[in-house]
Amino acid sequence: RKDYIQRYFDEMAKMLAKVLFFKKNNEPDKIQEILNDFANDFLKINLKTILESPEEKLIDTLNTEHDFDLTKFKLLEELLFQKFLLTPNDVSLRNSTLEVINYIIKNDSDFSVERHQRLQVLSKLSN
């Protein structure tokens, strides 16, 4: 179990390095592609399809249809937040990201300063 978690986070780090590279080069389409590929390869979900479902049903869908555990939710949080940074006016994406973050905060015993900062950023934008 630890091996697969470590592998996921190693791959996430590589993916984020690519995202930063493409951000510097102002290539948002390539970032979207990288985020979608990671979701397909490591979370076994189609990010676009998931985001088309109603925000209030997102957590249930991920739990029941995709057998998500807390690790996968944490990876998804990163993907959604990076995607949100590309399209900060997307209300549905913001709400989905908030749903995932709130779910993690409620169910994770580890405290994350970064997660709470993200929550504040997203919450301010919803007001």
N, C-alpha and C positions, 0 to 999 in steps of 0.2 A: 504493500500500500504506500509506504513512504517513497519507494522508487518511482511510482507513477506520479505522485504529487510533485516530487522534485523535478521530474521530466516536464510536467506541465508548466511549472514555473520557470524552468530553464528556457523552454520554448517561448513562453510569454516574454521573457527578457529579450530574446532575439527579435521577436515580433515588434516590441516597443522600440528597439534600436532602429529597425527599419522605418517605423512610423516617424520617429524623430528625424531621420534622414530625409524622408519625403516631405515632412513639414518644412524643413529648411529650404528645400527645393520647390516649395509651393506646388505640390502634386497631390491634391486631395483625392483624386480618383484612384491613385495607386494606394493611398492609405485605406480607402474604403475596401479595395480589393484584398489587401492584407488582412484587415479585420474580418472580412467575410470568410476568407480562406482559413483563418485560425478557428473561427467558430465551426466551420465544417469539419476540419481535420481533428480538432481536439475536444470540442464539445458535442460534436455530431448533431449540430443544429444548423438550420438555414436562418441566418440572422434576420434577413428581410422578412421571412415568413413569421418568425417569432414576434417581430415588432409590429406586424399587422394584426396580431391578436389584441383584444382589449387589455389595457394595462392592468385592470383589476383582476383579470384571469391569468396573467402572465406567470405568477408563482405556481399556481395550481397546474398549469399546463406543463411547466418545466419539471415539476415534481412527478406528476402522474404519467405524462406521455414520454418524457425524456430521462426519467430516473436521475434527476440532478441531486448531487450532494452539495455540501457547503463549499467544498473546493471548487466545484464547477460554477457555483454562484459567484464566488470571488473572481474567477477568471472572467465570467460574463460581466461582472461589474466593471472591470477594467476595459473590456471591449466597448461596452455601452458608453462609458464616460469618454473614451477616446472618440467614439463616433459622435457623441454630443458636442465635443469641442469643435468638430468640423461643421456641425449644423446647430448652433446654439438656439436657433429660433424654432426648432422642431419640438413642439409642445408634447406630442405623443412620446417621442424619444426621451425627453426630460422626465416625463411621468413614469415611463418604464424603468429608467435608470433609478429614479427615486424608489420605486417598488422593490427593486433588487437590493439596493443599499439598505432600506429599512428592514427587509427580510434578514439580511446578513447581521445587522446590528441586533436584531431580536433573537437570533439563533446562534450567534457566535460568542464564545466566552472570551475571545481575545479582543482587546480594544485596539482600534486603528485610528490614529490621529488623522491620517490621510482620508479615510472613509468619512469621518465626521466633517472634515473640511469640505469634501465633495458634497455632502449632505447640505451644508450651509450654503454653498454656491448654488446648488440646484433649488433649494428652498427659497432663496432670495429672488431668484428669477421667476418663481411661480407666483410671487406676490404682485 
